[in-house]
Amino acid sequence: MNIVVCVKYVPDATADRQFESDNTVDRVGVDGLLSELDEYAVEQSLQIKEKREGEEVTVTALCVGPAEAEAAVRKSLQMGADAGVHVIDDAIAGSDAIATSLVLAKAIEKIGQPDLIVCGMASTDAGMSVVPAMLAERLGLPQVTFASVVETQGDQVRIKRDGDTATEVVGGTLPLVLSVTDQTGEARYPSFKGIMAAKKKTVDTYSLGDLGVDAGSVGLSVAWTEVAETSARPPRTAGEIVTDESGSGAAALAEFLAAKKFI
Ligand SMILES: Cc1cc2nc3c(=O)[nH]c(=O)nc-3n(C[C@H](O)[C@H](O)[C@H](O)COP(=O)(O)OP(=O)(O)OC[C@H]3O[C@@H](n4cnc5c(N)ncnc54)[C@H](O)[C@@H]3O)c2cc1C
């Protein structure tokens, strides 16, 4: 069984994040890491492998991103993925979800015959939650998305999908695209053994040319949507203290909330 898990390299949410002058996110000049939400995708891929005892299962971590993005693949390997693929090409910078899904789909086709493609529920930087569905469409595969619980048996996959008012159980037959949420269970930390083992694992590097993707079909200049403006969030201001002077506190509080249109 071949599992491909899509892992995105994102700016560290706890670090100081910057935008470039063209309103794309600075992915090179800031600390980055494997998207926390994609750690759940790696974890579920590894759990599926572990539950399929006696079956040959390969988990390949796939990332599209700049040179630094290899760190996302390396972390996946340290967690237990068997192999890594990093698609790197200057022309990809600034790509929208449509172009990103094109490159991912072509890379998956080159990896060959995937039974299961596992994604996170969203990236932690752009958070569009559309790449898994676009991948399914491009690969002509069914999709089961936003899984909070994943079970596989033979070629059958069953997931639980929690909505606001109901939980659905959705089934599908492999090969398919799966996306998992942060409710699927803690992602493992790389062990010392895992970190050492990862050093011996290979990461294949593909360019757009290797994938047969025309450089003119990706990148910011052909993005279907444009981020028109970005601005840093204003610094936090000190809170307002409402003093309760002889029972006037509740009224003052209500006045404050009404002024801010909370009530
Ligand atoms: C500052 C900023 C500016 C942007 N400007 C534009 C713009 O002008 N026009 C525009 O259309 N878009 C823009 N984007 C969106 C950006 O291009 C997205 O990163 C891209 O569209 C992919 O969507 P997503 O990250 O939201 O993926 P999602 O759909 O949220 O990701 C879901 C899952 O898909 C997989 N995945 C996604 N990306 C990758 C990857 N690179 N490698 C491996 N797996 C992956 C992961 O498993 C992930 O959990 C901008 C984003 C930012 C932060």
The ligand as an SDF file (V2000), in Angstrom:
LIG
                    3D

 53 58  0  0  0  0  0  0  0  0999 V2000
    0.3500   36.2540    2.7030 C   0  0  0  0  0  0  0  0  0  0  0  0
   -0.3100   35.3330    1.7280 C   0  0  0  0  0  0  0  0  0  0  0  0
   -0.6040   35.7970    0.4630 C   0  0  0  0  0  0  0  0  0  0  0  0
   -1.2270   34.9660   -0.4610 C   0  0  0  0  0  0  0  0  0  0  0  0
   -1.5250   35.4760   -1.6620 N   0  0  0  0  0  0  0  0  0  0  0  0
   -2.2750   34.7740   -2.4930 C   0  0  0  0  0  0  0  0  0  0  0  0
   -2.7410   35.3520   -3.7060 C   0  0  0  0  0  0  0  0  0  0  0  0
   -2.4360   36.5100   -4.0180 O   0  0  0  0  0  0  0  0  0  0  0  0
   -3.5370   34.5990   -4.4800 N   0  0  0  0  0  0  0  0  0  0  0  0
   -3.9230   33.3250   -4.1130 C   0  0  0  0  0  0  0  0  0  0  0  0
   -4.6860   32.7060   -4.8100 O   0  0  0  0  0  0  0  0  0  0  0  0
   -3.4600   32.7370   -2.9910 N   0  0  0  0  0  0  0  0  0  0  0  0
   -2.6730   33.4450   -2.1600 C   0  0  0  0  0  0  0  0  0  0  0  0
   -2.2670   32.8760   -0.9900 N   0  0  0  0  0  0  0  0  0  0  0  0
   -2.6370   31.4750   -0.6960 C   0  0  0  0  0  0  0  0  0  0  0  0
   -1.4620   30.5540   -0.8880 C   0  0  0  0  0  0  0  0  0  0  0  0
   -1.0450   30.5630   -2.1880 O   0  0  0  0  0  0  0  0  0  0  0  0
   -1.8450   29.1600   -0.3710 C   0  0  0  0  0  0  0  0  0  0  0  0
   -0.7710   28.7460    0.3900 O   0  0  0  0  0  0  0  0  0  0  0  0
   -2.1290   28.1090   -1.4290 C   0  0  0  0  0  0  0  0  0  0  0  0
   -3.2270   28.5440   -2.1320 O   0  0  0  0  0  0  0  0  0  0  0  0
   -2.4180   26.7240   -0.8210 C   0  0  0  0  0  0  0  0  0  0  0  0
   -3.5700   26.8150   -0.0580 O   0  0  0  0  0  0  0  0  0  0  0  0
   -3.5350   26.5890    1.5050 P   0  0  0  0  0  0  0  0  0  0  0  0
   -2.1760   26.7300    2.0460 O   0  0  0  0  0  0  0  0  0  0  0  0
   -4.5760   27.4610    2.0430 O   0  0  0  0  0  0  0  0  0  0  0  0
   -3.9080   25.0460    1.5790 O   0  0  0  0  0  0  0  0  0  0  0  0
   -5.0970   24.3010    2.3170 P   0  0  0  0  0  0  0  0  0  0  0  0
   -6.1020   23.9440    1.3150 O   0  0  0  0  0  0  0  0  0  0  0  0
   -5.5210   25.0480    3.5490 O   0  0  0  0  0  0  0  0  0  0  0  0
   -4.2420   23.0270    2.7500 O   0  0  0  0  0  0  0  0  0  0  0  0
   -4.8400   21.7850    3.0770 C   0  0  0  0  0  0  0  0  0  0  0  0
   -3.7850   20.7180    3.0440 C   0  0  0  0  0  0  0  0  0  0  0  0
   -3.2200   20.6070    1.7300 O   0  0  0  0  0  0  0  0  0  0  0  0
   -1.8370   20.2290    1.8420 C   0  0  0  0  0  0  0  0  0  0  0  0
   -0.9800   21.2850    1.2690 N   0  0  0  0  0  0  0  0  0  0  0  0
   -1.2920   22.5740    0.9920 C   0  0  0  0  0  0  0  0  0  0  0  0
   -0.2260   23.2200    0.4730 N   0  0  0  0  0  0  0  0  0  0  0  0
    0.7930   22.3210    0.4300 C   0  0  0  0  0  0  0  0  0  0  0  0
    2.1510   22.3810    0.0090 C   0  0  0  0  0  0  0  0  0  0  0  0
    2.6870   23.5090   -0.4830 N   0  0  0  0  0  0  0  0  0  0  0  0
    2.9030   21.2630    0.1130 N   0  0  0  0  0  0  0  0  0  0  0  0
    2.3740   20.1120    0.5990 C   0  0  0  0  0  0  0  0  0  0  0  0
    1.1040   20.0010    1.0320 N   0  0  0  0  0  0  0  0  0  0  0  0
    0.3240   21.0860    0.9390 C   0  0  0  0  0  0  0  0  0  0  0  0
   -1.5580   20.0340    3.3230 C   0  0  0  0  0  0  0  0  0  0  0  0
   -1.8060   18.6930    3.6720 O   0  0  0  0  0  0  0  0  0  0  0  0
   -2.6080   20.9480    3.9510 C   0  0  0  0  0  0  0  0  0  0  0  0
   -2.9280   20.6010    5.2910 O   0  0  0  0  0  0  0  0  0  0  0  0
   -1.5890   33.6480   -0.0910 C   0  0  0  0  0  0  0  0  0  0  0  0
   -1.2480   33.1650    1.1710 C   0  0  0  0  0  0  0  0  0  0  0  0
   -0.6300   33.9820    2.0790 C   0  0  0  0  0  0  0  0  0  0  0  0
   -0.3060   33.4370    3.4540 C   0  0  0  0  0  0  0  0  0  0  0  0
  1  2  1  0
  2  3  1  0
  2 52  2  0
  3  4  2  0
  4  5  1  0
  4 50  1  0
  5  6  2  0
  6  7  1  0
  6 13  1  0
  7  8  2  0
  7  9  1  0
  9 10  1  0
 10 11  2  0
 10 12  1  0
 12 13  2  0
 13 14  1  0
 14 15  1  0
 14 50  1  0
 15 16  1  0
 16 17  1  0
 16 18  1  0
 18 19  1  0
 18 20  1  0
 20 21  1  0
 20 22  1  0
 22 23  1  0
 23 24  1  0
 24 25  2  0
 24 26  1  0
 24 27  1  0
 27 28  1  0
 28 29  2  0
 28 30  1  0
 28 31  1  0
 31 32  1  0
 32 33  1  0
 33 34  1  0
 33 48  1  0
 34 35  1  0
 35 36  1  0
 35 46  1  0
 36 37  1  0
 36 45  1  0
 37 38  2  0
 38 39  1  0
 39 40  1  0
 39 45  2  0
 40 41  1  0
 40 42  2  0
 42 43  1  0
 43 44  2  0
 44 45  1  0
 46 47  1  0
 46 48  1  0
 48 49  1  0
 50 51  2  0
 51 52  1  0
 52 53  1  0
M  END
$$$$
